[in-house]
Amino acid sequence: MSPSGAIGVFDSGVGGLSVLHHIRQRLPHERLVYIADSGHVPYGDKSPAYIEQRSHTLTRFLIEQGADAIVIACNTATAAAVASLRMQFNIPIIGMEPAVKPAVAATRSGVVGVLATVGTLESARFAALLERYGEEVEIVTQGCPGLVEQVEQGELDSAKTRQLVERYTAPLLARGADTLILGCTHYPFLAPLIRDIAGQDISLVDTGAAVARQLQRRMESELPARERGDATARFFTSGDPVFATRIVSVLWGSSTAVQTLPRDFL
């Protein structure tokens, strides 16, 4: 395999950087290519067909950039597109899903709260998870309109963000939830704020680390002759590249430049 191979990752915006951090920790030598599809954020209020079309467009671009493994770092896009992507592209494609199983194992009160986008909560994949694990504990769901946009603006602890988090966590805590599933890749960036509001004893569960482990397993089994990459990370956006550069640099933890996607992929 050519050393030009890379891991391609995309999300509706910058939230997938929470997953990219886990990928970098587990696979430190790989070349990473990330797309923040911020020109189309949020996915949660788009139709499944629209999200599926965007997912195919972004995957094609990542493959053009040398990606031989793809991570859909978005629960909503996974629900809408992972099946058709796997049918069309013969490479490892790793999706996301809310971490219901580990949350069920973690709860002490027997009540698990789910913070997610409306698109994720309405998906068939999530319904199947609830059916599989919902008999063991009480699972309380909460759609969170506006939280993705707050993270996209870099407002991780503003008055408005705090107000939204208080509003969305209150009914879950009132039901006795001691474990909250962060069902959107944007939400881990709000974890300190959520803990501040919900209490330090609350358990927060997301799937970033599990996705990175699954990616590593798939690459080792399906791409055994693959050479290591050059440990670089490149970033693209369908939104404003100047604004994206500022936000990505903060969330990624180092100064970086974000390029605009070519016109055909916008």
C-alpha positions in Angstrom: 0.0 0.0 0.0 1.3 3.5 -0.9 2.4 5.7 2.0 -0.1 8.2 0.6 -2.9 6.3 2.4 -4.8 8.3 5.0 -7.7 8.2 7.4 -10.6 10.4 6.2 -13.0 11.8 8.7 -16.1 14.0 8.2 -18.8 15.6 10.3 -21.5 18.2 9.8 -19.0 20.6 11.4 -16.2 20.7 14.0 -17.8 18.3 16.4 -16.0 15.3 14.8 -12.8 16.7 16.1 -13.7 15.1 19.4 -13.4 11.7 17.6 -10.3 12.8 15.7 -8.5 13.3 19.0 -9.1 9.7 19.9 -8.0 8.5 16.5 -4.7 10.5 16.8 -4.1 9.1 20.3 -4.6 5.5 19.1 -3.0 5.9 15.6 -0.3 8.6 16.1 1.5 7.9 12.9 -1.4 8.1 10.5 -2.1 10.9 8.0 -5.5 12.4 8.8 -7.8 14.3 6.5 -10.8 16.0 8.2 -13.9 17.7 6.7 -16.1 20.1 8.7 -19.2 20.4 6.5 -20.1 23.6 8.3 -21.7 25.1 5.2 -24.5 22.5 5.7 -24.6 22.4 9.6 -26.6 21.2 11.4 -27.5 17.8 9.9 -30.0 17.2 12.6 -32.8 19.2 10.9 -32.0 17.9 7.3 -33.7 15.1 5.6 -32.1 11.7 5.5 -31.8 11.8 1.7 -30.0 15.2 1.9 -27.6 13.9 4.6 -26.9 10.8 2.6 -26.1 12.8 -0.5 -23.7 15.0 1.4 -22.0 11.9 3.0 -21.4 10.4 -0.5 -20.0 13.7 -1.8 -17.6 14.1 1.2 -16.5 10.5 1.0 -15.6 10.8 -2.6 -13.5 13.9 -1.8 -11.7 12.1 1.0 -10.9 9.1 -1.2 -9.5 11.6 -3.8 -7.2 12.8 -1.0 -5.8 9.3 -0.5 -8.1 8.1 2.2 -8.4 4.3 2.4 -10.5 4.2 5.5 -13.4 6.5 6.4 -14.9 7.5 9.8 -18.3 9.1 9.8 -17.8 11.2 12.9 -21.5 12.1 13.2 -24.4 10.0 14.6 -26.9 11.6 12.3 -24.9 11.0 9.1 -24.2 7.4 10.2 -27.9 6.7 10.6 -28.7 8.2 7.2 -25.7 7.0 5.1 -23.5 4.3 6.5 -25.3 1.4 4.8 -25.2 3.0 1.3 -21.6 4.1 1.7 -20.5 0.6 2.6 -22.3 -0.7 -0.5 -20.7 1.8 -2.8 -17.1 2.0 -1.4 -15.0 -1.1 -0.8 -12.9 0.3 2.1 -13.4 0.3 5.8 -16.1 2.7 6.8 -16.6 3.2 10.5 -19.8 4.9 11.8 -21.1 6.3 15.1 -24.0 5.4 17.3 -25.0 6.6 20.7 -23.2 4.6 23.5 -26.4 3.0 24.9 -24.7 -0.3 25.8 -21.9 1.1 28.0 -24.3 3.7 29.5 -26.6 0.9 30.6 -23.7 -0.9 32.2 -22.5 2.3 33.9 -25.8 3.5 35.5 -26.4 3.0 39.2 -29.8 4.6 39.4 -31.2 2.6 36.5 -32.0 5.7 34.5 -29.9 6.8 31.5 -30.4 10.1 29.8 -29.6 10.7 26.1 -28.6 14.1 24.7 -28.8 14.0 20.9 -29.9 15.7 17.8 -33.5 15.2 16.7 -32.2 13.4 13.6 -30.4 10.8 15.7 -33.3 10.3 18.0 -35.7 9.7 15.1 -33.4 7.3 13.3 -34.1 3.6 12.9 -30.7 2.8 14.2 -31.4 4.5 17.5 -34.8 2.9 17.7 -33.1 -0.5 17.4 -30.7 0.4 20.2 -33.6 1.4 22.5 -35.4 -1.8 21.7 -32.3 -3.9 22.5 -31.3 -2.2 25.8 -34.4 -0.3 26.9 -35.9 -3.2 28.9 -32.8 -3.3 31.2 -33.0 0.4 32.4 -35.2 3.4 31.9 -33.8 5.5 28.9 -35.0 9.1 28.7 -34.2 11.0 25.5 -33.8 14.7 25.0 -33.4 16.5 21.6 -31.0 19.4 21.9 -31.7 22.0 19.1 -29.1 24.8 19.1 -26.3 23.0 20.9 -24.4 22.1 17.7 -24.6 25.7 16.5 -23.1 26.9 19.9 -20.1 24.6 19.5 -19.7 25.6 15.9 -19.4 29.2 17.1 -16.9 28.3 19.7 -19.3 29.2 22.5 -18.5 26.4 24.9 -19.3 28.3 28.1 -21.4 31.3 27.1 -24.5 32.4 28.8 -26.7 31.1 26.0 -24.9 27.7 25.9 -25.2 27.4 29.6 -29.0 28.2 29.4 -29.5 25.5 26.7 -27.6 22.9 28.7 -29.6 23.6 31.8 -32.8 23.4 29.8 -31.9 20.0 28.2 -30.4 18.3 31.2 -33.1 19.4 33.7 -35.8 16.9 32.7 -33.2 14.0 32.5 -31.9 14.8 36.0 -35.4 15.2 37.3 -36.2 11.6 36.2 -33.1 10.4 38.2 -30.6 9.9 35.4 -27.1 9.5 36.8 -25.6 8.7 33.3 -25.8 10.9 30.3 -25.1 9.7 26.8 -23.5 12.4 24.6 -25.2 11.4 21.4 -23.6 13.9 19.1 -19.9 14.4 18.5 -20.1 18.1 19.2 -21.2 17.5 22.8 -17.9 16.2 24.3 -16.6 19.7 23.9 -19.4 20.8 26.3 -18.5 18.1 28.9 -17.0 20.5 31.4 -20.1 22.7 31.3 -22.4 19.7 31.5 -20.6 18.5 34.6 -20.7 21.9 36.1 -24.5 22.0 35.7 -25.4 18.4 36.3 -22.8 17.7 39.1 -19.4 16.1 39.1 -20.8 12.7 40.0 -22.7 12.5 36.7 -21.3 9.9 34.2 -20.9 11.1 30.7 -20.5 8.6 28.0 -19.5 9.1 24.3 -18.2 6.7 21.7 -15.0 8.4 20.4 -12.6 6.0 22.0 -14.6 3.0 20.9 -14.7 4.3 17.3 -10.9 4.7 17.3 -10.4 1.1 18.5 -12.8 -0.2 15.9 -11.0 1.8 13.2 -7.7 0.3 14.3 -9.1 -3.3 14.2 -10.6 -2.8 10.8 -7.5 -1.4 9.3 -5.3 -4.1 10.8 -7.6 -6.8 9.4 -8.5 -5.3 6.0 -5.4 -3.2 5.2 -2.6 -5.5 6.6 0.1 -4.3 4.1 -0.6 -0.6 4.7 2.4 1.5 5.4 2.3 4.1 8.1 1.4 7.7 7.2 3.3 10.9 7.9 1.4 11.9 11.0 0.1 15.1 9.4 -3.5 16.4 9.7 -5.2 18.4 7.0 -8.5 20.2 7.5 -11.2 21.3 5.0 -14.5 23.0 5.4 -17.6 23.9 3.3 -18.1 27.0 5.4 -16.0 30.1 6.1 -12.3 29.0 6.1 -11.1 32.0 8.2 -13.7 31.4 10.9 -13.1 27.6 10.7 -9.4 28.1 11.1 -9.9 29.9 14.4 -12.4 27.3 15.8 -10.5 24.3 14.6 -7.2 25.6 16.1 -8.9 26.0 19.5 -10.7 22.6 19.5 -7.8 20.6 17.9 -5.3 22.2 20.4 -2.8 23.6 17.9 -2.6 26.3 15.3 -3.7 24.9 11.9 -5.0 26.2 8.6 -8.4 25.1 7.2 -8.9 25.0 3.5 -12.1 25.4 1.5 -13.4 22.4 -0.2 -13.3 22.5 -4.0 -16.4 24.0 -5.7 -17.6 20.6 -6.9 -17.8 19.4 -3.3 -19.5 22.4 -1.7 
